[in-house]
Amino acid sequence: MQQQIEVPGEWASIATLMAFADRVEAYLPLSPDQSYLLRLVIEEIATNIVKYGYAEPPRETIQLVCACRGEILYITIRDRGQPFDPRDHPDPDLSPDTVTERAIGGLGLFFVRQFADHVDYHHDPASRWNELTVTKGP
């Protein structure tokens, strides 16, 4: 079973993608952990695409595909923004002494990587497509 959507790479599309998450949850047999990860990926990754990947015009599309194969959820998000492999982003320093002093940001990617079972990224220089696939079991 699969659901997909394509939206413009702009701020107003984040709300559209969150509404899409509601439809996916109604259609696909997701566990509570899978539903949480779906919303986290949409909010964090799509927001980062709009904010950083499409920071300057032209803003192209964001494609999102959600599929269940067996009990595994696959979330694939594609864009043509600036290439960025979230697996390479360093983990934030979460030591108690630095929490109040740390810069804002970076936790969303950290949470996606920590909560997912697997994160895969690919950039195709010829087509300029970035593709991030996140998987989560039940």
The first five atom37 places (N, CA, C, CB, O) and aatype in JSON, in Angstrom:
{
  "aatype": [12, 5, 5, 5, 9, 6, 19, 14, 7, 6, 17, 0, 15, 9, 0, 16, 10, 12, 0, 13, 0, 3, 1, 19, 6, 0, 18, 10, 14, 10, 15, 14, 3, 5, 15, 18, 10, 10, 1, 10, 19, 9, 6, 6, 9, 0, 16, 2, 9, 19, 11, 18, 7, 18, 0, 6, 14, 14, 1, 6, 16, 9, 5, 10, 19, 4, 0, 4, 1, 7, 6, 9, 10, 18, 9, 16, 9, 1, 3, 1, 7, 5, 14, 13, 3, 14, 1, 3, 8, 14, 3, 14, 3, 10, 15, 14, 3, 16, 19, 16, 6, 1, 0, 9, 7, 7, 10, 7, 10, 13, 13, 19, 1, 5, 13, 0, 3, 8, 19, 3, 18, 8, 8, 3, 14, 0, 15, 1, 17, 2, 6, 10, 16, 19, 16, 11, 7, 14],
  "atom_mask": [
    [1, 1, 1, 1, 1],
    [1, 1, 1, 1, 1],
    [1, 1, 1, 1, 1],
    [1, 1, 1, 1, 1],
    [1, 1, 1, 1, 1],
    [1, 1, 1, 1, 1],
    [1, 1, 1, 1, 1],
    [1, 1, 1, 1, 1],
    [1, 1, 1, 0, 1],
    [1, 1, 1, 1, 1],
    [1, 1, 1, 1, 1],
    [1, 1, 1, 1, 1],
    [1, 1, 1, 1, 1],
    [1, 1, 1, 1, 1],
    [1, 1, 1, 1, 1],
    [1, 1, 1, 1, 1],
    [1, 1, 1, 1, 1],
    [1, 1, 1, 1, 1],
    [1, 1, 1, 1, 1],
    [1, 1, 1, 1, 1],
    [1, 1, 1, 1, 1],
    [1, 1, 1, 1, 1],
    [1, 1, 1, 1, 1],
    [1, 1, 1, 1, 1],
    [1, 1, 1, 1, 1],
    [1, 1, 1, 1, 1],
    [1, 1, 1, 1, 1],
    [1, 1, 1, 1, 1],
    [1, 1, 1, 1, 1],
    [1, 1, 1, 1, 1],
    [1, 1, 1, 1, 1],
    [1, 1, 1, 1, 1],
    [1, 1, 1, 1, 1],
    [1, 1, 1, 1, 1],
    [1, 1, 1, 1, 1],
    [1, 1, 1, 1, 1],
    [1, 1, 1, 1, 1],
    [1, 1, 1, 1, 1],
    [1, 1, 1, 1, 1],
    [1, 1, 1, 1, 1],
    [1, 1, 1, 1, 1],
    [1, 1, 1, 1, 1],
    [1, 1, 1, 1, 1],
    [1, 1, 1, 1, 1],
    [1, 1, 1, 1, 1],
    [1, 1, 1, 1, 1],
    [1, 1, 1, 1, 1],
    [1, 1, 1, 1, 1],
    [1, 1, 1, 1, 1],
    [1, 1, 1, 1, 1],
    [1, 1, 1, 1, 1],
    [1, 1, 1, 1, 1],
    [1, 1, 1, 0, 1],
    [1, 1, 1, 1, 1],
    [1, 1, 1, 1, 1],
    [1, 1, 1, 1, 1],
    [1, 1, 1, 1, 1],
    [1, 1, 1, 1, 1],
    [1, 1, 1, 1, 1],
    [1, 1, 1, 1, 1],
    [1, 1, 1, 1, 1],
    [1, 1, 1, 1, 1],
    [1, 1, 1, 1, 1],
    [1, 1, 1, 1, 1],
    [1, 1, 1, 1, 1],
    [1, 1, 1, 1, 1],
    [1, 1, 1, 1, 1],
    [1, 1, 1, 1, 1],
    [1, 1, 1, 1, 1],
    [1, 1, 1, 0, 1],
    [1, 1, 1, 1, 1],
    [1, 1, 1, 1, 1],
    [1, 1, 1, 1, 1],
    [1, 1, 1, 1, 1],
    [1, 1, 1, 1, 1],
    [1, 1, 1, 1, 1],
    [1, 1, 1, 1, 1],
    [1, 1, 1, 1, 1],
    [1, 1, 1, 1, 1],
    [1, 1, 1, 1, 1],
    [1, 1, 1, 0, 1],
    [1, 1, 1, 1, 1],
    [1, 1, 1, 1, 1],
    [1, 1, 1, 1, 1],
    [1, 1, 1, 1, 1],
    [1, 1, 1, 1, 1],
    [1, 1, 1, 1, 1],
    [1, 1, 1, 1, 1],
    [1, 1, 1, 1, 1],
    [1, 1, 1, 1, 1],
    [1, 1, 1, 1, 1],
    [1, 1, 1, 1, 1],
    [1, 1, 1, 1, 1],
    [1, 1, 1, 1, 1],
    [1, 1, 1, 1, 1],
    [1, 1, 1, 1, 1],
    [1, 1, 1, 1, 1],
    [1, 1, 1, 1, 1],
    [1, 1, 1, 1, 1],
    [1, 1, 1, 1, 1],
    [1, 1, 1, 1, 1],
    [1, 1, 1, 1, 1],
    [1, 1, 1, 1, 1],
    [1, 1, 1, 1, 1],
    [1, 1, 1, 0, 1],
    [1, 1, 1, 0, 1],
    [1, 1, 1, 1, 1],
    [1, 1, 1, 0, 1],
    [1, 1, 1, 1, 1],
    [1, 1, 1, 1, 1],
    [1, 1, 1, 1, 1],
    [1, 1, 1, 1, 1],
    [1, 1, 1, 1, 1],
    [1, 1, 1, 1, 1],
    [1, 1, 1, 1, 1],
    [1, 1, 1, 1, 1],
    [1, 1, 1, 1, 1],
    [1, 1, 1, 1, 1],
    [1, 1, 1, 1, 1],
    [1, 1, 1, 1, 1],
    [1, 1, 1, 1, 1],
    [1, 1, 1, 1, 1],
    [1, 1, 1, 1, 1],
    [1, 1, 1, 1, 1],
    [1, 1, 1, 1, 1],
    [1, 1, 1, 1, 1],
    [1, 1, 1, 1, 1],
    [1, 1, 1, 1, 1],
    [1, 1, 1, 1, 1],
    [1, 1, 1, 1, 1],
    [1, 1, 1, 1, 1],
    [1, 1, 1, 1, 1],
    [1, 1, 1, 1, 1],
    [1, 1, 1, 1, 1],
    [1, 1, 1, 1, 1],
    [1, 1, 1, 1, 1],
    [1, 1, 1, 0, 1],
    [1, 1, 1, 1, 1]
  ],
  "atom_positions": [
    [[0.85, -1.18, 0.0], [0.0, 0.0, 0.0], [0.89, 1.23, 0.0], [-0.96, 0.0, 1.22], [1.91, 1.28, 0.69]],
    [[0.5, 2.23, -0.77], [1.32, 3.42, -0.94], [0.45, 4.66, -1.1], [2.25, 3.26, -2.15], [-0.63, 4.61, -1.69]],
    [[0.94, 5.78, -0.56], [0.32, 7.09, -0.73], [1.43, 8.05, -1.16], [-0.4, 7.57, 0.6], [2.57, 7.92, -0.71]],
    [[1.1, 9.01, -2.02], [2.11, 9.98, -2.45], [1.5, 11.34, -2.72], [2.84, 9.48, -3.69], [0.3, 11.47, -2.97]],
    [[2.37, 12.34, -2.65], [1.95, 13.72, -2.89], [3.14, 14.5, -3.45], [1.4, 14.39, -1.58], [4.3, 14.17, -3.15]],
    [[2.86, 15.5, -4.24], [3.88, 16.43, -4.73], [3.36, 17.83, -4.47], [4.19, 16.21, -6.27], [2.22, 18.16, -4.81]],
    [[4.2, 18.66, -3.84], [3.81, 20.02, -3.49], [4.91, 20.99, -3.89], [3.5, 20.14, -1.97], [6.06, 20.59, -4.06]],
    [[4.57, 22.26, -4.05], [5.62, 23.27, -4.29], [6.55, 23.35, -3.08], [4.99, 24.66, -4.58], [6.11, 23.16, -1.95]],
    [[7.8, 23.63, -3.32], [8.78, 23.73, -2.23], [8.72, 25.07, -1.54], [0.0, 0.0, 0.0], [9.68, 25.84, -1.58]],
    [[7.59, 25.37, -0.9], [7.4, 26.65, -0.22], [6.76, 26.42, 1.15], [6.54, 27.61, -1.08], [6.24, 25.34, 1.44]],
    [[6.81, 27.45, 1.98], [6.34, 27.34, 3.36], [4.89, 26.88, 3.48], [6.5, 28.67, 4.06], [4.58, 26.08, 4.36]],
    [[4.03, 27.36, 2.64], [2.61, 26.98, 2.73], [2.4, 25.48, 2.52], [1.79, 27.77, 1.7], [1.39, 24.93, 2.95]],
    [[3.34, 24.83, 1.87], [3.2, 23.4, 1.59], [3.41, 22.53, 2.82], [4.19, 23.0, 0.53], [2.98, 21.38, 2.84]],
    [[4.04, 23.07, 3.86], [4.26, 22.26, 5.07], [2.91, 21.86, 5.66], [5.11, 23.06, 6.12], [2.74, 20.71, 6.07]],
    [[1.96, 22.78, 5.72], [0.63, 22.46, 6.24], [-0.06, 21.41, 5.35], [-0.24, 23.73, 6.33], [-0.75, 20.53, 5.85]],
    [[0.13, 21.51, 4.05], [-0.45, 20.53, 3.12], [0.15, 19.15, 3.37], [-0.2, 20.96, 1.65], [-0.56, 18.14, 3.36]],
    [[1.45, 19.1, 3.61], [2.11, 17.82, 3.89], [1.65, 17.24, 5.23], [3.63, 18.0, 3.89], [1.52, 16.02, 5.36]],
    [[1.41, 18.08, 6.22], [0.92, 17.59, 7.52], [-0.51, 17.04, 7.37], [0.96, 18.72, 8.59], [-0.86, 16.05, 8.02]],
    [[-1.32, 17.68, 6.55], [-2.66, 17.16, 6.28], [-2.56, 15.83, 5.52], [-3.5, 18.18, 5.46], [-3.37, 14.92, 5.74]],
    [[-1.58, 15.71, 4.64], [-1.33, 14.45, 3.95], [-1.01, 13.35, 4.97], [-0.18, 14.61, 2.94], [-1.44, 12.21, 4.81]],
    [[-0.24, 13.69, 6.0], [0.09, 12.71, 7.05], [-1.19, 12.16, 7.69], [0.99, 13.35, 8.13], [-1.27, 10.97, 7.99]],
    [[-2.19, 13.02, 7.89], [-3.47, 12.56, 8.43], [-4.09, 11.5, 7.53], [-4.45, 13.74, 8.6], [-4.58, 10.48, 8.0]],
    [[-4.06, 11.74, 6.22], [-4.62, 10.79, 5.26], [-3.83, 9.48, 5.24], [-4.66, 11.41, 3.86], [-4.4, 8.4, 5.15]],
    [[-2.5, 9.6, 5.32], [-1.66, 8.4, 5.33], [-1.98, 7.55, 6.56], [-0.16, 8.78, 5.32], [-2.1, 6.33, 6.47]],
    [[-2.12, 8.21, 7.71], [-2.43, 7.47, 8.95], [-3.78, 6.76, 8.86], [-2.42, 8.42, 10.16], [-3.96, 5.69, 9.44]],
    [[-4.72, 7.34, 8.14], [-6.03, 6.73, 7.98], [-6.0, 5.57, 6.98], [-7.05, 7.77, 7.53], [-6.82, 4.66, 7.06]],
    [[-5.06, 5.62, 6.05], [-5.02, 4.64, 4.96], [-4.06, 3.48, 5.25], [-4.63, 5.32, 3.67], [-4.39, 2.32, 5.0]],
    [[-2.87, 3.79, 5.77], [-1.86, 2.76, 6.0], [-1.95, 2.23, 7.43], [-0.44, 3.32, 5.71], [-2.29, 2.97, 8.35]],
    [[-1.66, 0.95, 7.62], [-1.73, 0.36, 8.96], [-0.46, 0.68, 9.77], [-1.91, -1.17, 8.85], [0.43, -0.15, 9.89]],
    [[-0.4, 1.89, 10.33], [0.8, 2.34, 11.03], [0.7, 2.11, 12.54], [1.04, 3.81, 10.75], [-0.37, 2.24, 13.13]],
    [[1.83, 1.78, 13.13], [1.92, 1.73, 14.58], [2.05, 3.16, 15.1], [3.13, 0.84, 15.05], [2.33, 4.06, 14.32]],
    [[1.86, 3.38, 16.4], [2.06, 4.73, 16.95], [3.48, 5.26, 16.69], [1.78, 4.73, 18.46], [3.65, 6.45, 16.4]],
    [[4.5, 4.4, 16.78], [5.87, 4.84, 16.51], [6.04, 5.24, 15.05], [6.86, 3.73, 16.87], [6.74, 6.21, 14.75]],
    [[5.43, 4.51, 14.15], [5.52, 4.85, 12.73], [4.81, 6.16, 12.43], [4.93, 3.72, 11.87], [5.3, 6.97, 11.65]],
    [[3.66, 6.38, 13.04], [2.94, 7.65, 12.86], [3.78, 8.82, 13.37], [1.58, 7.61, 13.58], [3.84, 9.86, 12.73]],
    [[4.4, 8.64, 14.52], [5.25, 9.69, 15.08], [6.39, 10.01, 14.13], [5.8, 9.27, 16.46], [6.66, 11.18, 13.85]],
    [[7.07, 8.97, 13.62], [8.2, 9.2, 12.71], [7.74, 9.86, 11.43], [8.9, 7.88, 12.4], [8.42, 10.75, 10.91]],
    [[6.59, 9.46, 10.9], [6.05, 10.08, 9.68], [5.92, 11.59, 9.88], [4.68, 9.47, 9.32], [6.37, 12.37, 9.04]],
    [[5.31, 11.99, 10.96], [5.12, 13.42, 11.22], [6.45, 14.13, 11.48], [4.19, 13.61, 12.41], [6.64, 15.26, 11.05]],
    [[7.35, 13.47, 12.17], [8.67, 14.05, 12.43], [9.43, 14.28, 11.13], [9.48, 13.15, 13.37], [10.01, 15.34, 10.93]],
    [[9.44, 13.28, 10.26], [10.14, 13.42, 8.97], [9.54, 14.55, 8.15], [10.09, 12.09, 8.17], [10.27, 15.38, 7.6]],
    [[8.22, 14.58, 8.06], [7.59, 15.63, 7.27], [7.93, 17.0, 7.84], [6.06, 15.44, 7.22], [8.37, 17.89, 7.11]],
    [[7.74, 17.15, 9.13], [7.98, 18.48, 9.71], [9.45, 18.89, 9.64], [7.52, 18.5, 11.16], [9.75, 20.01, 9.24]],
    [[10.35, 18.0, 10.0], [11.77, 18.37, 10.04], [12.41, 18.42, 8.66], [12.53, 17.4, 10.91], [13.05, 19.41, 8.31]],
    [[12.26, 17.36, 7.89], [12.96, 17.29, 6.61], [12.35, 18.25, 5.59], [12.93, 15.86, 6.06], [13.08, 18.97, 4.91]],
    [[11.03, 18.27, 5.48], [10.41, 19.2, 4.52], [10.69, 20.65, 4.9], [8.88, 18.96, 4.45], [10.94, 21.48, 4.03]],
    [[10.66, 20.95, 6.19], [10.99, 22.32, 6.63], [12.43, 22.66, 6.26], [10.79, 22.47, 8.15], [12.69, 23.78, 5.8]],
    [[13.36, 21.73, 6.46], [14.76, 21.99, 6.09], [14.92, 22.16, 4.58], [15.65, 20.84, 6.58], [15.73, 22.97, 4.14]],
    [[14.15, 21.41, 3.81], [14.21, 21.58, 2.35], [13.78, 22.99, 1.97], [13.32, 20.53, 1.63], [14.46, 23.66, 1.18]],
    [[12.68, 23.44, 2.51], [12.18, 24.78, 2.18], [13.16, 25.85, 2.69], [10.78, 25.01, 2.78], [13.48, 26.8, 1.97]],
    [[13.62, 25.69, 3.91], [14.46, 26.71, 4.54], [15.87, 26.79, 3.95], [14.55, 26.44, 6.03], [16.4, 27.87, 3.73]],
    [[16.46, 25.62, 3.7], [17.86, 25.6, 3.25], [18.03, 25.13, 1.81], [18.66, 24.7, 4.16], [18.81, 25.72, 1.06]],
    [[17.32, 24.09, 1.42], [17.48, 23.55, 0.07], [16.95, 24.47, -1.01], [0.0, 0.0, 0.0], [17.54, 24.59, -2.08]],
    [[15.82, 25.14, -0.7], [15.21, 26.06, -1.64], [15.26, 27.49, -1.11], [13.75, 25.65, -1.93], [14.32, 28.27, -1.29]],
    [[16.33, 27.83, -0.45], [16.45, 29.16, 0.15], [16.36, 30.27, -0.89], [17.77, 29.27, 0.91], [15.9, 31.38, -0.59]],
    [[16.79, 29.98, -2.1], [16.73, 30.98, -3.17], [15.96, 30.41, -4.35], [18.16, 31.44, -3.6], [15.99, 29.2, -4.58]],
    [[15.26, 31.27, -5.11], [14.54, 30.8, -6.29], [15.51, 30.2, -7.3], [13.73, 31.95, -6.94], [16.68, 30.59, -7.32]],
    [[15.07, 29.29, -8.13], [13.7, 28.81, -8.24], [13.41, 27.73, -7.21], [13.43, 28.29, -9.65], [14.26, 26.89, -6.91]],
    [[12.21, 27.74, -6.69], [11.76, 26.72, -5.75], [11.02, 25.65, -6.56], [10.85, 27.33, -4.61], [10.0, 25.92, -7.19]],
    [[11.56, 24.48, -6.52], [10.91, 23.39, -7.26], [10.0, 22.62, -6.31], [11.96, 22.43, -7.9], [9.54, 23.18, -5.31]],
    [[9.73, 21.38, -6.61], [8.75, 20.61, -5.85], [9.39, 19.78, -4.74], [7.97, 19.71, -6.77], [10.6, 19.56, -4.7]],
    [[8.52, 19.32, -3.86], [8.87, 18.31, -2.87], [7.94, 17.14, -3.14], [8.74, 18.85, -1.36], [6.72, 17.31, -3.22]],
    [[8.5, 15.97, -3.29], [7.72, 14.76, -3.5], [7.82, 13.89, -2.25], [8.2, 13.98, -4.77], [8.91, 13.72, -1.7]],
    [[6.71, 13.36, -1.81], [6.68, 12.51, -0.62], [5.91, 11.23, -0.96], [6.03, 13.26, 0.59], [4.78, 11.28, -1.45]],
    [[6.54, 10.1, -0.69], [5.91, 8.8, -0.89], [5.98, 8.05, 0.43], [6.61, 8.0, -2.04], [7.04, 7.94, 1.04]],
    [[4.84, 7.53, 0.86], [4.76, 6.73, 2.08], [4.2, 5.36, 1.68], [3.86, 7.43, 3.18], [3.16, 5.28, 1.04]],
    [[4.9, 4.31, 2.07], [4.47, 2.97, 1.69], [4.7, 2.01, 2.85], [5.21, 2.49, 0.44], [5.63, 2.17, 3.63]],
    [[3.84, 1.03, 2.95], [4.01, -0.08, 3.88], [4.24, -1.34, 3.07], [2.78, -0.23, 4.84], [3.45, -1.68, 2.19]],
    [[5.31, -2.02, 3.39], [5.6, -3.33, 2.81], [5.76, -4.28, 3.98], [6.89, -3.32, 1.87], [6.73, -4.2, 4.74]],
    [[4.8, -5.17, 4.12], [4.76, -5.97, 5.34], [4.42, -5.02, 6.49], [0.0, 0.0, 0.0], [3.46, -4.27, 6.4]],
    [[5.2, -5.06, 7.52], [4.97, -4.17, 8.66], [5.94, -2.99, 8.67], [5.1, -4.93, 9.96], [5.99, -2.25, 9.65]],
    [[6.72, -2.81, 7.59], [7.73, -1.77, 7.52], [7.18, -0.54, 6.81], [9.0, -2.29, 6.81], [6.61, -0.65, 5.72]],
    [[7.35, 0.63, 7.43], [6.99, 1.91, 6.82], [8.2, 2.47, 6.09], [6.46, 2.92, 7.88], [9.3, 2.53, 6.66]],
    [[8.0, 2.87, 4.85], [9.03, 3.53, 4.05], [8.55, 4.94, 3.76], [9.33, 2.74, 2.72], [7.48, 5.12, 3.19]],
    [[9.33, 5.92, 4.14], [9.03, 7.32, 3.86], [10.14, 7.82, 2.93], [8.94, 8.2, 5.19], [11.31, 7.82, 3.3]],
    [[9.77, 8.23, 1.74], [10.75, 8.76, 0.78], [10.37, 10.19, 0.46], [10.83, 7.89, -0.52], [9.24, 10.47, 0.05]],
    [[11.33, 11.08, 0.64], [11.11, 12.49, 0.34], [12.17, 12.91, -0.67], [11.16, 13.38, 1.65], [13.37, 12.68, -0.48]],
    [[11.7, 13.55, -1.75], [12.59, 13.94, -2.85], [12.46, 15.43, -3.11], [12.26, 13.14, -4.13], [11.39, 16.02, -2.98]],
    [[13.6, 16.03, -3.47], [13.62, 17.44, -3.83], [14.8, 17.7, -4.75], [13.69, 18.35, -2.57], [15.67, 16.85, -4.93]],
    [[14.82, 18.9, -5.32], [15.93, 19.32, -6.18], [16.64, 20.52, -5.59], [15.44, 19.63, -7.6], [17.16, 21.36, -6.32]],
    [[16.64, 20.62, -4.29], [17.35, 21.71, -3.61], [18.82, 21.4, -3.48], [0.0, 0.0, 0.0], [19.35, 20.52, -4.16]],
    [[19.48, 22.14, -2.61], [20.89, 21.91, -2.35], [21.1, 20.5, -1.8], [21.45, 22.97, -1.37], [20.37, 20.09, -0.9]],
    [[22.07, 19.76, -2.32], [22.32, 18.43, -1.79], [22.7, 18.51, -0.3], [23.44, 17.74, -2.6], [23.47, 19.38, 0.11]],
    [[22.15, 17.61, 0.48], [22.47, 17.55, 1.91], [22.17, 16.16, 2.42], [21.66, 18.61, 2.71], [21.03, 15.7, 2.4]],
    [[23.21, 15.48, 2.88], [23.05, 14.14, 3.44], [22.9, 14.26, 4.95], [24.26, 13.23, 3.06], [23.88, 14.53, 5.64]],
    [[21.7, 14.05, 5.48], [21.49, 14.22, 6.92], [22.25, 13.21, 7.76], [20.03, 14.12, 7.23], [22.4, 13.41, 8.97]],
    [[22.72, 12.14, 7.15], [23.51, 11.17, 7.91], [24.87, 11.74, 8.28], [23.69, 9.88, 7.1], [25.49, 11.29, 9.24]],
    [[25.34, 12.73, 7.51], [26.65, 13.34, 7.77], [26.61, 14.47, 8.78], [27.22, 13.85, 6.49], [27.66, 14.92, 9.24]],
    [[25.43, 14.93, 9.13], [25.29, 16.04, 10.08], [25.68, 15.54, 11.47], [23.83, 16.62, 10.09], [25.17, 14.51, 11.91]],
    [[26.58, 16.23, 12.15], [27.02, 15.74, 13.47], [25.89, 15.77, 14.5], [28.19, 16.57, 13.97], [25.0, 16.62, 14.45]],
    [[25.95, 14.83, 15.42], [25.0, 14.82, 16.53], [25.24, 16.05, 17.4], [25.11, 13.51, 17.36], [26.39, 16.46, 17.58]],
    [[24.18, 16.63, 17.95], [24.36, 17.77, 18.85], [24.98, 17.32, 20.17], [23.01, 18.48, 19.1], [24.84, 16.16, 20.57]],
    [[25.64, 18.23, 20.82], [26.2, 17.96, 22.15], [25.06, 18.08, 23.15], [27.38, 18.95, 22.51], [24.53, 19.17, 23.37]],
    [[24.69, 16.97, 23.75], [23.56, 16.94, 24.67], [24.01, 16.8, 26.13], [22.63, 15.81, 24.31], [23.2, 16.46, 27.0]],
    [[25.27, 17.05, 26.38], [25.74, 16.96, 27.76], [25.04, 18.01, 28.61], [27.27, 17.12, 27.84], [24.77, 19.11, 28.14]],
    [[24.75, 17.68, 29.86], [23.99, 18.61, 30.72], [24.61, 20.0, 30.84], [23.86, 18.02, 32.1], [23.88, 20.99, 30.99]],
    [[25.92, 20.09, 30.78], [26.59, 21.4, 30.92], [26.38, 22.3, 29.72], [28.06, 21.2, 31.15], [26.53, 23.52, 29.84]],
    [[26.04, 21.73, 28.56], [25.96, 22.55, 27.35], [24.54, 22.78, 26.84], [26.77, 21.92, 26.26], [24.35, 23.57, 25.93]],
    [[23.55, 22.11, 27.41], [22.18, 22.21, 26.9], [21.69, 23.66, 26.88], [21.24, 21.36, 27.73], [21.1, 24.09, 25.89]],
    [[21.92, 24.4, 27.93], [21.45, 25.79, 27.98], [22.31, 26.72, 27.14], [21.41, 26.28, 29.41], [21.9, 27.85, 26.85]],
    [[23.5, 26.26, 26.75], [24.41, 27.11, 25.99], [24.46, 26.75, 24.51], [25.79, 27.01, 26.58], [25.06, 27.47, 23.72]],
    [[23.83, 25.66, 24.13], [23.96, 25.2, 22.75], [23.14, 26.06, 21.8], [23.53, 23.74, 22.64], [22.14, 26.67, 22.17]],
    [[23.6, 26.09, 20.57], [22.88, 26.82, 19.52], [21.56, 26.13, 19.22], [23.74, 26.94, 18.24], [21.44, 24.91, 19.36]],
    [[20.59, 26.92, 18.81], [19.28, 26.37, 18.44], [19.43, 25.66, 17.11], [18.2, 27.5, 18.36], [20.13, 26.12, 16.21]],
    [[18.76, 24.54, 16.99], [18.76, 23.8, 15.74], [19.55, 22.52, 15.83], [0.0, 0.0, 0.0], [20.34, 22.31, 16.75]],
    [[19.33, 21.65, 14.85], [20.06, 20.4, 14.76], [19.42, 19.22, 15.47], [0.0, 0.0, 0.0], [19.81, 18.08, 15.24]],
    [[18.46, 19.47, 16.33], [17.84, 18.37, 17.06], [16.88, 17.56, 16.18], [17.09, 18.9, 18.27], [16.75, 16.35, 16.37]],
    [[16.21, 18.2, 15.24], [15.26, 17.49, 14.4], [15.92, 16.37, 13.62], [0.0, 0.0, 0.0], [15.41, 15.25, 13.6]],
    [[17.04, 16.65, 12.97], [17.76, 15.61, 12.22], [18.24, 14.52, 13.16], [18.94, 16.22, 11.46], [18.19, 13.34, 12.83]],
    [[18.71, 14.92, 14.32], [19.16, 13.97, 15.33], [18.02, 13.03, 15.72], [19.7, 14.7, 16.57], [18.21, 11.81, 15.77]],
    [[16.84, 13.58, 15.98], [15.7, 12.75, 16.37], [15.26, 11.83, 15.24], [14.54, 13.63, 16.79], [14.92, 10.67, 15.49]],
    [[15.27, 12.31, 14.0], [14.93, 11.45, 12.87], [15.88, 10.27, 12.81], [14.97, 12.25, 11.54], [15.45, 9.12, 12.71]],
    [[17.18, 10.54, 12.89], [18.17, 9.46, 12.81], [18.05, 8.49, 13.99], [19.58, 10.03, 12.76], [18.2, 7.28, 13.82]],
    [[17.77, 9.02, 15.17], [17.66, 8.16, 16.35], [16.4, 7.31, 16.34], [17.69, 9.01, 17.6], [16.43, 6.16, 16.78]],
    [[15.31, 7.84, 15.85], [14.03, 7.16, 15.92], [13.81, 6.18, 14.77], [12.92, 8.16, 15.95], [13.09, 5.2, 14.92]],
    [[14.42, 6.45, 13.63], [14.25, 5.59, 12.45], [15.06, 4.3, 12.62], [14.69, 6.32, 11.16], [16.06, 4.26, 13.34]],
    [[14.6, 3.27, 11.95], [15.39, 2.03, 11.91], [16.53, 2.16, 10.91], [14.49, 0.83, 11.54], [17.62, 1.62, 11.11]],
    [[16.27, 2.9, 9.82], [17.3, 3.07, 8.78], [17.05, 4.38, 8.05], [17.29, 1.87, 7.77], [15.91, 4.76, 7.8]],
    [[18.14, 5.08, 7.72], [18.08, 6.32, 6.94], [19.04, 6.17, 5.77], [18.44, 7.58, 7.82], [20.22, 5.85, 5.96]],
    [[18.54, 6.39, 4.56], [19.36, 6.3, 3.37], [19.2, 7.58, 2.56], [18.99, 5.05, 2.52], [18.1, 8.13, 2.48]],
    [[20.29, 8.06, 1.97], [20.27, 9.29, 1.17], [21.01, 9.06, -0.13], [20.89, 10.49, 1.96], [22.02, 8.35, -0.18]],
    [[20.49, 9.66, -1.19], [21.16, 9.61, -2.49], [20.93, 10.93, -3.22], [20.65, 8.41, -3.34], [19.82, 11.46, -3.21]],
    [[21.99, 11.45, -3.84], [21.88, 12.64, -4.7], [22.34, 12.24, -6.09], [22.74, 13.85, -4.14], [23.42, 11.65, -6.26]],
    [[21.52, 12.55, -7.1], [21.86, 12.28, -8.49], [22.27, 13.6, -9.13], [20.66, 11.62, -9.25], [21.41, 14.43, -9.42]],
    [[23.57, 13.81, -9.37], [24.02, 15.07, -9.96], [23.42, 15.36, -11.34], [25.52, 15.06, -10.06], [23.21, 16.53, -11.68]],
    [[23.15, 14.35, -12.12], [22.61, 14.57, -13.46], [21.2, 15.14, -13.41], [22.62, 13.26, -14.26], [20.89, 16.09, -14.14]],
    [[20.33, 14.58, -12.57], [18.95, 15.04, -12.51], [18.74, 16.08, -11.4], [18.01, 13.86, -12.28], [17.71, 16.76, -11.36]],
    [[19.73, 16.2, -10.52], [19.71, 17.1, -9.35], [18.72, 16.65, -8.27], [19.35, 18.51, -9.8], [18.43, 17.42, -7.36]],
    [[18.19, 15.44, -8.34], [17.26, 14.96, -7.32], [18.03, 14.49, -6.1], [16.38, 13.84, -7.88], [19.01, 13.75, -6.2]],
    [[17.55, 14.94, -4.94], [17.96, 14.39, -3.65], [16.86, 13.43, -3.23], [18.2, 15.54, -2.57], [15.68, 13.72, -3.41]],
    [[17.24, 12.3, -2.67], [16.24, 11.33, -2.22], [16.64, 10.8, -0.85], [16.08, 10.17, -3.24], [17.72, 10.23, -0.68]],
    [[15.77, 11.0, 0.11], [15.97, 10.51, 1.47], [14.9, 9.47, 1.74], [15.93, 11.67, 2.52], [13.71, 9.75, 1.58]],
    [[15.31, 8.28, 2.15], [14.36, 7.24, 2.53], [14.6, 6.86, 3.97], [14.5, 5.99, 1.6], [15.71, 6.55, 4.38]],
    [[13.52, 6.9, 4.74], [13.54, 6.58, 6.16], [12.63, 5.39, 6.37], [13.11, 7.8, 7.04], [11.5, 5.38, 5.87]],
    [[13.1, 4.4, 7.11], [12.27, 3.22, 7.36], [12.08, 3.01, 8.85], [12.89, 1.97, 6.73], [12.92, 3.37, 9.68]],
    [[10.92, 2.4, 9.18], [10.59, 2.12, 10.58], [9.69, 0.9, 10.64], [9.91, 3.35, 11.26], [8.67, 0.83, 9.95]],
    [[10.08, -0.06, 11.46], [9.24, -1.22, 11.72], [8.19, -0.88, 12.76], [0.0, 0.0, 0.0], [8.12, 0.25, 13.24]],
    [[7.36, -1.87, 13.1], [6.24, -1.63, 14.03], [6.68, -1.23, 15.44], [5.39, -2.85, 14.12], [5.83, -1.0, 16.3]]
  ]
}
